[in-house]
Amino acid sequence: MSPTPTDATAIELPPGVTLPPGEDELPYDDGEPMESDLHREQMWLLIEVLKDHLSDREDAYVAGNMAVYYSELQVKKNDFKAPDVYVAFDTERRARKSWVGWQEGKLPDLVIELLSPSTERVDRGEKMRIYAQLWRLPEYYLFDPDTGLLEGYRLDPRRVFVPIQPDEHGRLRSEIAGCSFGLWTGVYGALESTWMRVWDGAGELVPTGRERAAQETRRADEEAQRASQEAQRASQEAQRAEELAAKLAAYEARFGKL
């Protein structure tokens, strides 16, 4: 495993050799705010549901709007990238300030960029080239929260992004994350819009924490209602049995036992 910045002082290096900076020394975001409330909520929605979907994988890490460093030249030029959302596998799940490729020994495996008028040219141009040619990023997704446009790309052996074709539900299958990305219209973060959402391998929508809580409440209410109905039926059966016993006793009292 690559040494962390705190380990660096304990490592004896040859004369004239220095370690490149680590996550404690490097900026961790690009200082650019999200384009709008809709963009910001979309980022948090994706991070939330992707973390939930990958919760049983200890080797998966999900982050958003966090710097990714992939070369020392990039550091010298102060030209780092902060993808809107990214996922890395075959790593450890821990708190990070940024993703430093030479510390981690790899780069992210899946990136989602949220398009806007001010970023679309870079997301489709420079970033797409860097992700394909330098990062060798397996999967790249683009989503425009304002228009609902969703695109997905998978890297081929030529280091060229090839469009992912939608399935019969209009969703884009992620082979590396074991899920599908698609469109869902509803409310998240008090905003009603068409959102990019995640469906699991069984085709079920991965719920947000609020949706999961609502589902649990609904199930509890349904179970309580069923229990109440069962209790009511049992009471009615008991009442009918008592009424029948009373009629039988009255009949036998007048005409004798059957």
NORHUFEN-V949049 format. One record per residue. D_CENTER is the distance of its C-alpha to the mean C-alpha in whole Angstrom. Layout:
# NORHUFEN-V949049
D_CENTER
D_CENTER
This chain:
# NORHUFEN-V949049
27
27
29
27
29
30
32
33
36
37
37
41
40
43
45
44
40
38
34
32
30
27
24
26
28
26
25
21
20
22
23
22
21
18
20
20
18
17
15
14
13
11
9
9
7
4
4
5
3
1
5
6
6
8
10
13
13
15
15
11
10
7
9
10
14
15
18
19
22
24
27
30
32
28
29
33
32
29
27
24
20
17
14
12
9
10
9
12
14
17
17
17
14
16
17
18
19
19
18
22
22
25
24
21
23
21
18
15
14
11
12
11
14
14
18
21
25
25
22
22
25
24
20
22
25
25
22
22
25
24
20
22
26
25
21
22
18
17
15
15
13
15
14
17
16
20
21
18
19
16
17
16
18
19
21
24
27
29
26
25
22
23
21
19
21
19
20
22
19
19
15
15
14
12
15
13
10
12
10
11
10
12
14
14
17
17
17
14
15
19
18
19
18
16
13
10
8
7
10
10
13
16
15
14
11
8
10
9
11
14
14
14
17
19
19
20
23
23
24
26
28
29
30
32
33
34
36
38
39
40
42
44
45
46
48
49
50
52
54
55
56
58
60
61
62
64
66
67
68
70
71
73
74
76
77
76
74
73
